Amino acid sequence: SMERVVRVRMDRTVCLQIWDACRDFGAAAARLTAAIRDSAVARRAPRAAENLDMFTSQQRLCDWMHDQVALHPFKLPATEDRQI
């Protein structure tokens, strides 16, 4: 059987610091999401808007950081990221 990491413990202060740094962006992201939802033009767009739900609360952001960052610390950058 293959062993794998399923949980990385992050100190609560890490989540608090990240939320503190991202709180204003989260509020702006929520306003943008509401504006897109209310826009007939945006709803007809051929591509979906970027999902920014992780910025809607401290817990969501902490969970997202854990799942997308902490569990993938050695993930190689995508080709697009290397070209920037």
MODELLER restraints for C-alpha pairs under 7 A, 6 or more apart:
rsr = mdl.restraints
at = mdl.atoms
rsr.add(forms.Gaussian(group=physical.xy_distance, feature=features.Distance(at['CA:8:A'], at['CA:70:A']), mean=6.45, stdev=0.5))
rsr.add(forms.Gaussian(group=physical.xy_distance, feature=features.Distance(at['CA:8:A'], at['CA:71:A']), mean=6.63, stdev=0.5))
rsr.add(forms.Gaussian(group=physical.xy_distance, feature=features.Distance(at['CA:15:A'], at['CA:62:A']), mean=5.36, stdev=0.5))
rsr.add(forms.Gaussian(group=physical.xy_distance, feature=features.Distance(at['CA:19:A'], at['CA:58:A']), mean=5.51, stdev=0.5))
rsr.add(forms.Gaussian(group=physical.xy_distance, feature=features.Distance(at['CA:26:A'], at['CA:55:A']), mean=4.54, stdev=0.5))
rsr.add(forms.Gaussian(group=physical.xy_distance, feature=features.Distance(at['CA:26:A'], at['CA:56:A']), mean=5.59, stdev=0.5))
rsr.add(forms.Gaussian(group=physical.xy_distance, feature=features.Distance(at['CA:29:A'], at['CA:52:A']), mean=6.42, stdev=0.5))
rsr.add(forms.Gaussian(group=physical.xy_distance, feature=features.Distance(at['CA:30:A'], at['CA:56:A']), mean=6.62, stdev=0.5))
rsr.add(forms.Gaussian(group=physical.xy_distance, feature=features.Distance(at['CA:36:A'], at['CA:42:A']), mean=5.61, stdev=0.5))
rsr.add(forms.Gaussian(group=physical.xy_distance, feature=features.Distance(at['CA:36:A'], at['CA:43:A']), mean=6.99, stdev=0.5))
rsr.add(forms.Gaussian(group=physical.xy_distance, feature=features.Distance(at['CA:37:A'], at['CA:43:A']), mean=6.85, stdev=0.5))
rsr.add(forms.Gaussian(group=physical.xy_distance, feature=features.Distance(at['CA:54:A'], at['CA:60:A']), mean=5.08, stdev=0.5))
rsr.add(forms.Gaussian(group=physical.xy_distance, feature=features.Distance(at['CA:54:A'], at['CA:61:A']), mean=4.76, stdev=0.5))
rsr.add(forms.Gaussian(group=physical.xy_distance, feature=features.Distance(at['CA:54:A'], at['CA:64:A']), mean=6.14, stdev=0.5))
rsr.add(forms.Gaussian(group=physical.xy_distance, feature=features.Distance(at['CA:55:A'], at['CA:61:A']), mean=5.52, stdev=0.5))
